[in-house]
Amino acid sequence: MTAIDASLIKFHISLTASNLDRSIAFYRVLLGTEPAKVRDDYAKFELAEPPLVLSLIPGGVGGNVNHAGLRVRTADELVDIQRRLETAGIVTQREDGVECCYARQTKFWVADPDRMLWEVYVFHEDLDEHGDATVPAAALNPPITLSPKPLSSWTHRLGNALPDRIPYEANSLHEVMLEGSFNAGRDAVNRDKLLAEALRVLRPGGEIRLHGLTGDSSGNYGKLFLPGPASAVEYAPTPSELTAALTQAGFRDVQIVLLSPKPYFVVEGVGMRECRIQAKKPGHRTRQKTYHAIYRGPLAEVTDDYGNVFRRGELTPLNVHDWQMLSKGDAATSFTFLTPDERSEAACCDEAAPPTPTSSAS
């Protein structure tokens, strides 16, 4: 298992080698280190100084650059870079959770104006098999342009009919905005279906934004009859109902960014407040839980948006995606984080420790 140094972004270059063994011997001397991975059809060197991932791929003509790349720390960083390129009108090609070079990665490819191919990726886990993912070529032939384009989005507003299906392909939108959508009657909106559709059409890292009127409690009222522009509002769910529904649908980083201090209306003793909630679609999450975190407190137990439960002082297994997001988030200072190698070392030390002597009554 390759341990991820979460403090480093690394440049990556992949070279074609006419003789893999000969190239490994050369770079072992040049870089002053052993290769991190060697297979019959692949080799990789990992350096912390300078931060570099150098891979060697057997081929007919040696010495050529196969592709260059950048390994980032988290899925969010990957999304931010891809969004920056696409907003500028630069064509990219994304691949989620692909098996390549004896590892599982999420990445995108982009070519510069002279057709130099770049791979920007986040590492998930090592694999025993090479994988069948290949370097794209024809897919990146369209010319690169630098004309800015707006983020792609879809908006629904209260009063407009809801389609059975959001009319976009999967993983195609940057934003979905629901303006008062959940203020229609209790039976007028299939909330779970709408959120599932939003998750489908959003790209990894894409955001959903909810805006409308929420109630301080569920209340026993029937249909609302509010004055003025609010007359279209028939129902006001609680903020906790909406945040729970977003989490259940698979969104993460769910935040209430606005909740008006004073209620706009009071119906049967229940305050109605303006509310804005936002959340993100996560990237690829592997099932293997080889990373660990220990929650230090102060609460007895906390749960993240992915359903991971952390009890104070207990070692909690995580997949690499959740581990990365937690270690880079605002709550990181409340945890101790262990990589697979660090966990293995700790277990080894525990096994090697001599038994504690027990005293017997004299």
Secondary structure, 3 states (H helix, E strand, C coil): CCCCCCCCCEEEEEEEECCHHHHHHHHHHHHCCCCCEEECCEEEEEEECCEEEEEEEECCCCCCEEEEEEECCCHHHHHHHHHHHHHCCCCCEEEEEEEECCEEEEEEEEECCCCCEEEEEEEEEECCCCCCCCCCCHHHCCCCCCCCCCCCEEEEECCCCCCCCCCCCCCCEEEEEEECHHHCCCCCCCHHHHHHHHHHHEEEEEEEEEEEEEECCCCCCCCCCCCHHHHHCCCCCCHHHHHHHHHHHCCEEEEEEEECCCCCEEECCEEEEEEEEEEECCCCCCCCCCEEEEECCCCCEEECCCCCEEECCCEEEECHHHHHHHHCCHHHHHEEEECHHHHHHHHHHHHHCCCCCCCCCC
